[in-house]
Amino acid sequence: MTLADAADALRAAGLRVTESRTAVYDALRERPHASADDVFGHVLPRLPRASRQSVYNALNDFADAGIVRRIEPAGRSMLFELRVSDNHHHLVCTRCGAVRDVDCVVGEAPCLTPSHDHGFAVHAAEVTFWGLCPDCAAERAA
């Protein structure tokens, strides 16, 4: 997957291009599935005057504009990713918290068909698979 240049992506979403927003976008490009705190930690060396609030604001603006997807695994911090062009799912390690993308589990988006849709026009499904990543499984076996 080719990700757009930060300025192009921001402009295409109707957002003003700022140094702070560009740094947040670049942090997400380098760190898929990052929490807001992870993004802040990555932005701070580049922009020492950046505030945690400016990172939160950028992430919320990105999510509202559709260029970032929020992932909310139960019991974990909210995560953000730039992969928004499809309805993919996630694997989450219950030990170390590693997150990996999983393409649609079966068929076309929304990937899953509910047994009863209760009149909803379903357009997306979120599935989180929980388990041990290969590294944690190997440590546990040792």
N, CA, C and O of each residue as an XYZ file, in Angstrom:
568
protein
N       0.844     -1.172      0.000
C       0.000      0.000      0.000
C       0.890      1.237      0.000
O       1.815      1.332      0.807
N       0.626      2.169     -0.882
C       1.372      3.413     -0.944
C       0.588      4.476     -0.193
O      -0.589      4.701     -0.473
N       1.234      5.120      0.749
C       0.586      6.185      1.500
C       0.937      7.518      0.884
O       2.066      7.739      0.446
N      -0.034      8.399      0.855
C       0.167      9.722      0.281
C       1.144     10.528      1.123
O       1.296     10.290      2.321
N       1.785     11.458      0.495
C       2.584     12.437      1.199
C       1.659     13.161      2.183
O       0.491     13.396      1.872
N       2.167     13.512      3.355
C       1.341     14.125      4.397
C       0.591     15.353      3.887
O      -0.615     15.472      4.099
N       1.287     16.257      3.223
C       0.636     17.485      2.745
C      -0.481     17.167      1.762
O      -1.557     17.760      1.834
N      -0.236     16.232      0.840
C      -1.267     15.846     -0.128
C      -2.480     15.246      0.572
O      -3.619     15.572      0.238
N      -2.234     14.363      1.551
C      -3.332     13.717      2.272
C      -4.147     14.735      3.060
O      -5.377     14.676      3.078
N      -3.459     15.665      3.708
C      -4.163     16.685      4.485
C      -5.003     17.588      3.584
O      -6.166     17.866      3.878
N      -4.406     18.038      2.489
C      -5.153     18.895      1.554
C      -6.357     18.158      0.965
O      -7.444     18.726      0.859
N      -6.161     16.902      0.585
C      -7.249     16.110     -0.004
C      -8.402     15.942      0.985
O      -9.558     15.818      0.581
N      -8.084     15.939      2.274
C      -9.114     15.802      3.305
C      -9.710     17.153      3.711
O     -10.592     17.217      4.567
N      -9.221     18.228      3.089
C      -9.739     19.551      3.407
C      -9.153     20.144      4.674
O      -9.726     21.064      5.258
N      -8.003     19.616      5.105
C      -7.356     20.126      6.318
C      -6.192     21.028      5.960
O      -5.506     20.820      4.959
N      -5.983     22.031      6.793
C      -4.850     22.929      6.618
C      -3.571     22.168      6.942
O      -3.519     21.402      7.904
N      -2.552     22.383      6.140
C      -1.260     21.739      6.354
C      -0.464     22.567      7.353
O      -0.140     23.729      7.109
N      -0.155     21.937      8.487
C       0.664     22.593      9.500
C       1.827     21.666      9.839
O       1.802     20.475      9.529
N       2.839     22.231     10.475
C       3.991     21.432     10.868
C       3.579     20.337     11.850
O       4.057     19.205     11.767
N       2.697     20.680     12.771
C       2.236     19.726     13.775
C       1.448     18.578     13.128
O       1.699     17.409     13.421
N       0.512     18.909     12.265
C      -0.278     17.869     11.594
C       0.601     16.988     10.717
O       0.412     15.773     10.664
N       1.554     17.593     10.035
C       2.475     16.825      9.193
C       3.288     15.853     10.045
O       3.485     14.701      9.657
N       3.756     16.311     11.196
C       4.537     15.449     12.087
C       3.692     14.297     12.613
O       4.179     13.172     12.714
N       2.436     14.561     12.950
C       1.539     13.504     13.431
C       1.282     12.493     12.323
O       1.321     11.286     12.562
N       1.024     12.970     11.128
C       0.784     12.067      9.987
C       2.019     11.194      9.739
O       1.900      9.982      9.558
N       3.195     11.810      9.731
C       4.434     11.063      9.502
C       4.678     10.032     10.607
O       5.167      8.935     10.339
N       4.338     10.384     11.840
C       4.489      9.433     12.950
C       3.607      8.217     12.733
O       4.029      7.091     12.998
N       2.390      8.427     12.256
C       1.485      7.306     11.999
C       1.955      6.464     10.816
O       1.745      5.251     10.787
N       2.584      7.106      9.855
C       3.125      6.355      8.722
C       4.223      5.397      9.200
O       4.332      4.269      8.719
N       5.026      5.866     10.147
C       6.128      5.056     10.665
C       5.690      4.090     11.758
O       6.371      3.098     12.017
N       4.568      4.368     12.395
C       4.095      3.571     13.524
C       2.618      3.249     13.371
O       1.782      3.874     14.024
N       2.283      2.299     12.531
C       0.857      1.929     12.435
C       0.369      1.395     13.783
O       1.139      0.794     14.532
N      -0.881      1.612     14.083
C      -1.503      1.147     15.323
C      -0.883      1.818     16.547
O      -0.651      1.167     17.565
N      -0.620      3.103     16.447
C      -0.008      3.855     17.545
C      -1.080      4.501     18.417
O      -2.131      4.919     17.932
N      -0.790      4.572     19.714
C      -1.657      5.323     20.625
C      -1.306      6.806     20.487
O      -0.280      7.158     19.905
N      -2.162      7.662     21.022
C      -1.883      9.101     20.993
C      -0.578      9.400     21.735
O       0.196     10.256     21.307
N      -0.336      8.707     22.831
C       0.906      8.921     23.572
C       2.125      8.484     22.762
O       3.164      9.144     22.797
N       2.001      7.366     22.028
C       3.097      6.923     21.158
C       3.387      7.978     20.090
O       4.543      8.299     19.814
N       2.322      8.509     19.498
C       2.487      9.542     18.468
C       3.158     10.768     19.075
O       4.088     11.325     18.491
N       2.687     11.186     20.244
C       3.282     12.345     20.912
C       4.776     12.118     21.155
O       5.588     13.007     20.897
N       5.137     10.947     21.644
C       6.546     10.634     21.890
C       7.383     10.666     20.627
O       8.567     11.000     20.670
N       6.773     10.320     19.504
C       7.489     10.328     18.231
C       7.599     11.753     17.663
O       8.582     12.094     17.004
N       6.586     12.569     17.927
C       6.553     13.950     17.411
C       7.472     14.873     18.207
O       8.075     15.784     17.641
N       7.582     14.646     19.504
C       8.297     15.567     20.394
C       9.745     15.848     19.984
O      10.141     17.013     20.019
N      10.555     14.869     19.600
C      11.923     15.205     19.185
C      11.955     16.106     17.946
O      12.860     16.925     17.787
N      10.969     15.945     17.082
C      10.897     16.750     15.856
C      10.358     18.146     16.140
O      10.801     19.134     15.554
N       9.388     18.204     17.057
C       8.756     19.478     17.415
C       8.754     19.624     18.933
O       7.753     19.307     19.575
N       9.843     20.092     19.517
C       9.949     20.152     20.982
C       8.865     20.988     21.661
O       8.592     20.802     22.847
N       8.259     21.890     20.933
C       7.200     22.722     21.524
C       5.808     22.120     21.335
O       4.812     22.723     21.736
N       5.736     20.951     20.735
C       4.439     20.301     20.537
C       3.821     19.965     21.892
O       4.525     19.658     22.854
N       2.519     20.029     21.943
C       1.822     19.662     23.176
C       1.042     18.372     22.939
O       0.688     18.033     21.810
N       0.795     17.686     24.006
C      -0.021     16.471     23.934
C      -1.391     16.818     23.329
O      -1.933     16.066     22.519
N      -1.931     17.962     23.736
C      -3.247     18.376     23.239
C      -3.240     18.601     21.735
O      -4.218     18.275     21.062
N      -2.146     19.157     21.188
C      -2.093     19.387     19.739
C      -2.083     18.058     18.984
O      -2.637     17.956     17.890
N      -1.449     17.039     19.574
C      -1.449     15.711     18.954
C      -2.855     15.130     19.001
O      -3.344     14.618     17.994
N      -3.517     15.204     20.165
C      -4.893     14.717     20.275
C      -5.803     15.442     19.283
O      -6.637     14.813     18.632
N      -5.647     16.754     19.166
C      -6.471     17.527     18.235
C      -6.247     17.064     16.798
O      -7.204     16.882     16.045
N      -4.982     16.874     16.418
C      -4.677     16.426     15.051
C      -5.281     15.054     14.798
O      -5.889     14.831     13.752
N      -5.122     14.133     15.740
C      -5.676     12.788     15.556
C      -7.195     12.824     15.415
O      -7.761     12.121     14.579
N      -7.846     13.638     16.229
C      -9.304     13.762     16.118
C      -9.706     14.403     14.793
O     -10.671     13.969     14.164
N      -8.975     15.433     14.363
C      -9.248     16.051     13.069
C      -9.076     15.030     11.943
O      -9.888     14.971     11.019
N      -8.014     14.230     12.027
C      -7.752     13.210     11.004
C      -8.882     12.185     10.974
O      -9.355     11.806      9.903
N      -9.312     11.738     12.156
C     -10.390     10.740     12.208
C     -11.685     11.321     11.647
O     -12.385     10.659     10.880
N     -12.002     12.550     12.028
C     -13.217     13.200     11.517
C     -13.163     13.380     10.008
O     -14.191     13.306      9.335
N     -11.955     13.618      9.467
C     -11.788     13.823      8.024
C     -11.670     12.500      7.264
O     -11.676     12.490      6.033
N     -11.564     11.397      7.984
C     -11.505     10.087      7.336
C     -10.131      9.654      6.855
O     -10.025      8.725      6.054
N      -9.069     10.312      7.332
C      -7.730      9.882      6.892
C      -7.039      9.018      7.944
O      -5.940      8.512      7.713
N      -7.685      8.850      9.100
C      -7.180      7.988     10.163
C      -8.339      7.149     10.681
O      -9.478      7.610     10.751
N      -8.031      5.929     11.036
C      -9.022      5.038     11.637
C      -8.667      4.856     13.106
O      -7.511      4.619     13.457
N      -9.682      4.972     13.957
C      -9.526      4.695     15.385
C      -9.784      3.210     15.614
O     -10.740      2.642     15.087
N      -8.921      2.600     16.400
C      -9.097      1.200     16.783
C      -9.202      1.193     18.302
O      -8.361      1.779     18.984
N     -10.217      0.540     18.831
C     -10.421      0.553     20.272
C     -10.477     -0.866     20.837
O     -11.551     -1.348     21.196
N      -9.314     -1.542     20.919
C      -9.319     -2.883     21.500
C      -9.693     -2.826     22.986
O      -9.174     -1.994     23.729
N     -10.583     -3.704     23.404
C     -11.055     -3.711     24.790
C      -9.885     -3.754     25.771
O      -8.965     -4.557     25.622
N      -9.936     -2.878     26.773
C      -8.922     -2.855     27.814
C      -7.596     -2.243     27.398
O      -6.628     -2.304     28.157
N      -7.528     -1.661     26.220
C      -6.283     -1.068     25.712
C      -6.518      0.400     25.365
O      -7.659      0.850     25.262
N      -5.434      1.131     25.191
C      -5.538      2.509     24.724
C      -6.075      2.529     23.301
O      -5.868      1.590     22.532
N      -6.767      3.610     22.962
C      -7.220      3.799     21.591
C      -5.996      3.892     20.698
O      -5.007      4.539     21.044
N      -6.072      3.239     19.545
C      -4.970      3.240     18.588
C      -5.430      3.907     17.303
O      -6.626      4.005     17.028
N      -4.455      4.366     16.518
C      -4.759      5.055     15.270
C      -3.926      4.453     14.151
O      -2.787      4.036     14.361
N      -4.509      4.412     12.958
C      -3.784      3.916     11.791
C      -4.226      4.679     10.553
O      -5.328      5.223     10.498
N      -3.346      4.708      9.563
C      -3.637      5.396      8.301
C      -4.370      4.508      7.299
O      -4.887      5.015      6.303
N      -4.427      3.218      7.531
C      -5.085      2.309      6.594
C      -6.599      2.429      6.772
O      -7.186      1.806      7.657
N      -7.215      3.239      5.916
C      -8.647      3.503      6.030
C      -9.411      3.103      4.772
O     -10.636      3.218      4.731
N      -8.711      2.642      3.762
C      -9.355      2.413      2.462
C     -10.070      1.075      2.347
O     -10.612      0.756      1.289
N     -10.083      0.286      3.417
C     -10.760     -1.005      3.360
C     -11.329     -1.342      4.735
O     -11.109     -0.620      5.707
N     -12.050     -2.428      4.799
C     -12.661     -2.870      6.054
C     -11.880     -4.075      6.569
O     -12.376     -5.201      6.562
N     -10.654     -3.821      7.015
C      -9.825     -4.908      7.535
C     -10.005     -5.044      9.048
O     -10.646     -4.214      9.692
N      -9.430     -6.096      9.587
C      -9.576     -6.410     11.003
C      -8.200     -6.468     11.666
O      -7.191     -6.147     11.038
N      -8.161     -6.875     12.930
C      -6.895     -6.844     13.676
C      -6.694     -8.077     14.542
O      -7.640     -8.660     15.071
N      -5.423     -8.451     14.666
C      -4.958     -9.448     15.625
C      -4.276     -8.676     16.741
O      -3.466     -7.790     16.468
N      -4.588     -8.995     18.005
C      -3.979     -8.301     19.137
C      -3.398     -9.352     20.081
O      -4.085    -10.292     20.479
N      -2.131     -9.179     20.429
C      -1.483    -10.087     21.367
C      -1.941     -9.750     22.783
O      -1.862     -8.600     23.215
N      -2.415    -10.754     23.493
C      -2.915    -10.545     24.852
C      -1.789    -10.359     25.860
O      -2.038     -9.981     27.005
N      -0.564    -10.619     25.448
C       0.566    -10.475     26.364
C       1.313     -9.156     26.165
O       1.470     -8.381     27.108
N       1.773     -8.902     24.938
C       2.595     -7.712     24.694
C       1.833     -6.569     24.035
O       2.336     -5.446     23.983
N       0.629     -6.833     23.531
C      -0.178     -5.781     22.917
C       0.107     -5.522     21.451
O      -0.453     -4.590     20.875
N       0.974     -6.331     20.826
C       1.264     -6.154     19.393
C      -0.037     -6.230     18.594
O      -0.930     -7.012     18.922
N      -0.134     -5.425     17.560
C      -1.329     -5.395     16.710
C      -0.898     -5.606     15.272
O       0.060     -4.989     14.808
N      -1.600     -6.472     14.571
C      -1.338     -6.731     13.150
C      -2.659     -6.667     12.393
O      -3.715     -7.016     12.919
N      -2.573     -6.214     11.150
C      -3.749     -6.157     10.281
C      -4.086     -7.532      9.735
O      -3.208     -8.359      9.491
N      -5.385     -7.757      9.547
C      -5.889     -8.970      8.909
C      -6.895     -8.505      7.863
O      -7.829     -7.765      8.173
N      -6.700     -8.944      6.628
C      -7.668     -8.584      5.595
C      -9.007     -9.246      5.890
O      -9.105    -10.080      6.790
N     -10.028     -8.879      5.141
C     -11.371     -9.417      5.359
C     -11.325    -10.916      5.605
O     -10.622    -11.652      4.912
N     -12.080    -11.355      6.595
C     -12.042    -12.754      6.962
C     -12.762    -13.640      5.956
O     -12.301    -14.745      5.669
N     -13.876    -13.177      5.419
C     -14.605    -13.950      4.413
C     -15.370    -12.986      3.513
O     -16.087    -12.113      4.004
N     -15.223    -13.137      2.211
C     -16.046    -12.381      1.271
C     -15.693    -10.912      1.173
O     -14.596    -10.485      1.533
N     -16.647    -10.157      0.680
C     -16.479     -8.726      0.442
C     -16.887     -7.925      1.674
O     -17.574     -8.430      2.562
N     -16.451     -6.668      1.711
C     -16.851     -5.791      2.809
C     -18.376     -5.767      2.871
O     -19.011     -5.689      1.820
N     -18.975     -5.829      4.016
C     -18.390     -5.624      5.317
C     -17.793     -6.873      5.954
O     -17.647     -6.912      7.176
N     -17.453     -7.864      5.200
C     -16.729     -9.050      5.656
C     -17.563    -10.033      6.441
O     -17.365    -11.240      6.304
N     -18.460     -9.580      7.232
C     -19.310    -10.467      8.009
C     -20.760    -10.054      7.839
O     -21.077     -8.867      7.762
N     -21.615    -11.022      7.782
C     -23.042    -10.749      7.683
C     -23.686    -11.157      9.000
O     -23.601    -12.322      9.388
N     -24.325    -10.227      9.692
C     -24.945    -10.586     10.965
C     -26.113    -11.544     10.755
O     -26.779    -11.514      9.720
N     -26.350    -12.396     11.754
C     -27.455    -13.355     11.644
C     -28.795    -12.629     11.564
O     -29.736    -13.143     10.960
N     -28.894    -11.462     12.155
C     -30.087    -10.619     12.055
C     -29.624     -9.174     12.096
O     -28.992     -8.753     13.066
N     -29.929     -8.409     11.057
C     -29.425     -7.027     10.992
C     -30.339     -6.007     11.667
O     -29.998     -4.825     11.732
N     -31.501     -6.448     12.174
C     -32.430     -5.565     12.884
C     -32.735     -4.291     12.107
O     -32.975     -3.239     12.699
N     -32.727     -4.388     10.785
C     -33.047     -3.254      9.935
C     -31.885     -2.319      9.637
O     -32.055     -1.338      8.913
N     -30.715     -2.604     10.180
C     -29.543     -1.765      9.928
C     -29.036     -2.000      8.514
O     -29.080     -3.126      8.017
N     -28.554     -0.944      7.861
C     -27.842     -1.061      6.585
C     -26.365     -1.154      6.949
O     -25.698     -0.131      7.099
N     -25.855     -2.362      7.090
C     -24.488     -2.588      7.562
C     -23.494     -2.189      6.481
O     -23.619     -2.620      5.335
N     -22.504     -1.366      6.838
C     -21.482     -0.947      5.880
C     -20.074     -1.306      6.338
O     -19.131     -1.203      5.554
N     -19.912     -1.726      7.592
C     -18.590     -2.109      8.082
C     -18.738     -3.070      9.251
O     -19.752     -3.085      9.947
N     -17.706     -3.864      9.443
C     -17.643     -4.768     10.593
C     -16.249     -4.655     11.195
O     -15.258     -4.564     10.470
N     -16.177     -4.661     12.512
C     -14.881     -4.645     13.191
C     -14.724     -5.946     13.947
O     -15.559     -6.308     14.776
N     -13.652     -6.635     13.650
C     -13.363     -7.883     14.325
C     -11.975     -7.774     14.928
O     -11.033     -7.331     14.272
N     -11.859     -8.179     16.177
C     -10.552     -8.225     16.826
C     -10.303     -9.662     17.249
O     -11.076    -10.247     18.006
N      -9.223    -10.211     16.751
C      -8.809    -11.548     17.136
C      -7.785    -11.395     18.249
O      -6.829    -10.635     18.098
N      -7.958    -12.088     19.351
C      -7.064    -12.015     20.503
C      -6.275    -13.307     20.610
O      -6.827    -14.388     20.405
N      -4.990    -13.211     20.929
C      -4.163    -14.398     21.107
C      -2.732    -13.982     21.385
O      -2.461    -12.825     21.705
N      -1.825    -14.927     21.263
C      -0.409    -14.642     21.472
C       0.286    -14.473     20.139
O       0.087    -15.273     19.225
N       1.110    -13.428     20.020
C       1.917    -13.228     18.821
C       2.986    -14.319     18.795
O       3.210    -14.971     19.815
N       3.646    -14.536     17.668
C       4.660    -15.590     17.591
C       5.771    -15.457     18.638
O       6.207    -16.462     19.199
N       6.234    -14.232     18.907
C       7.301    -14.044     19.896
C       6.845    -14.428     21.297
O       7.568    -15.117     22.017
N       5.652    -13.988     21.691
C       5.146    -14.310     23.025
C       4.823    -15.796     23.145
O       5.044    -16.392     24.199
N       4.306    -16.398     22.083
C       4.019    -17.830     22.107
C       5.316    -18.632     22.266
O       5.345    -19.630     22.986
N       6.381    -18.198     21.597
C       7.672    -18.889     21.698
C       8.246    -18.734     23.118
O       8.789    -19.689     23.674
N       8.127    -17.537     23.699
C       8.608    -17.315     25.073
C       7.843    -18.187     26.053
O       8.419    -18.761     26.977
N       6.556    -18.276     25.843
C       5.714    -19.075     26.745
C       6.065    -20.556     26.657
O       6.055    -21.269     27.660
N       6.378    -21.011     25.432
C       6.703    -22.418     25.223
C       8.076    -22.773     25.804
O       8.330    -23.925     26.157
N       8.949    -21.780     25.898
C      10.327    -22.033     26.373
C      10.430    -22.253     27.863
O      11.525    -22.473     28.380
